[in-house]
Amino acid sequence: MKLEKADKPTFYFIGVTTGRSSIMRVFPKWAEHLGLGDCPIKGIDCKWHDEPEVYRQVVSFLKNDELSLGALVTTHKLDLLAVCRDLFDELGPDARLLGEISCISKDNGKLIGHAKDPVTSGLSLEAFVPPGYWKQSHARMCLLGAGGSSLALTTYLMKTKDPADLPSKVYVTNRSTPRLEQMRRIHEQINPGMEVEYIHCPRPQDNDRVVNSLEPGSVVVNATGLGKDAPGSPITGAAVFPANGMAWEFNYRGDLVFLDQANAQKQQRNLHVEDGWTYFIHGWTRVIAEVFHIEIPTAGPAFDELSAIAAEVR
């Protein structure tokens, strides 16, 4: 990996296939609109579950390079912090709780790690789920994947939502058990009483059985990274989405097989199908606000203007 000393203030994107992201076209437009000056964005691609020394090299570079301002982290949020915790001078409260970071910033010479996803996933969920939906419908939620994004969304539900307006039950599935066990331990610290079932689903067919059991109105979320960071979907074509329910694909780009599967049943099952574009907007604007120490609204005309700028170059 070649990390070159920045010759001007520079913002970074740590991911897997960063060059394919719309942010490479969106950020220059946003930077101009927000008055950030001549500040490029550069991608740093790491392999999925990369070697510890790779993550340490990246974080050490950001820490020590004066003009490298900070970064958004995707895919590697858990793995990076697990091996680089000692390199950070401070961690935000959610970063300490969840053991992940999605944002790296600097303040008065200190390197700070933040977990922004509880905020951004919550904002994105509320953008399409009507107020009072859970209380009125008694619907359930199925999170396919127990990585950082699922942990963040459940953290939002448990720490922020009115306990009277939560899913009647949440299912979390994962191909391996360690992430499920880690999530359970964290939930034990913050859960106000929402029922959660952690299910080991090593095969897509196992996820099918969970999805097929859901009550009408339930929400199914692809939080696995499959369809963007790796090909495929966590379910097969035999999965049947809940009638009058919602399907949320966390990603907005890539093969997005899960999104295609949901759209194929949209009319027959009366589904609301959501991709990850709104999540993308909230995720990036929260990190930009932190790294550049500026205020960016999460709603209203100023936020709508940033959304419109992004949509023009999507």
Buried (B, 14 or more C-beta within 10 A) or exposed (E): EEBEEBEEBBBBBBBBEBEEBBBBEBBBBBBEEBEBEEBBBBBBBBEEEBEEEBBBBBBBBBBEBEEBBBBBBBBBBBBBBEBBBEBBEEBBEBBBBBBBBBBBBBEEEEBBBBBBBBBBBBBBBBBBBEEEBBEEBEBBBBBBBBBBBBBBBBBBBBBEBEEEEBBBBBBBBBBEEEBBEBBBEBBEEBBEEBEBEBBEBEEBEBBBBBBEEBBEBBBBBBBBBBBBBEEEBBBBEEBBBBBBBBBBBBBBBBBBBBBBBBBBBEEEBBBBBBBBBBBBBBBBBBBBBBBBEEEBEBEEEBBEEBBEBBEEBE
